[in-house]
């Protein structure tokens, strides 16, 4: 995990560093806690407990949205670990169900990750005063999202099939399901063909899941670099509004 999610784990450290440096994480209820405990309590309230988004300050929205990009990565990683362990379940109506569910999960995680990067970009831009640097950051976020969308185009298209239906869209598991139905309704020997198709499809989606993690990781690395550059340039207003004195 540490090797595959190197940049995701690095983002967690980055999140902790900027939270402790720029945000007043202590209050009257947790003033007796050390920095690490106070940070955990603050992150729990902002990210885990998830109060109404409208109740956040712009700075807290930025922090919330930065941390939010991690969740779909962890979900996709769990699915990636699961796929190689799947086995065909011949003779059952639901023979291909688990593999198909894994594909759908990956497609949804891909879309959610893209949307969370976009949300982080919007909350970042909202903290930048300089209009020229706002434009620069907007262009950089757009480039990051386009690169990710290009690398994961197949998954995003499959997500549209799952959400919006089959009209003019590709059903990624149609062939596997056809062999499954053949084994159920036509002849038991067709389960042999189903097994072969299952192995092919599983190997293909195992590769897709690996590529997705790599794309997510490179996107997170790019987003963190952009964030670090903005902080180094002192482009944000939060250093004045919520800085610790």
PyMOL commands that set and color helices and strands:
alter all, ss='L'
color gray80, all
select helices_A, chain A and resi 6-22+35-48+53-55+58-83+97-125+131-151+153-164+174-185+190-232+238-241
alter helices_A, ss='H'
color red, helices_A
deselect
rebuild
show_as cartoon
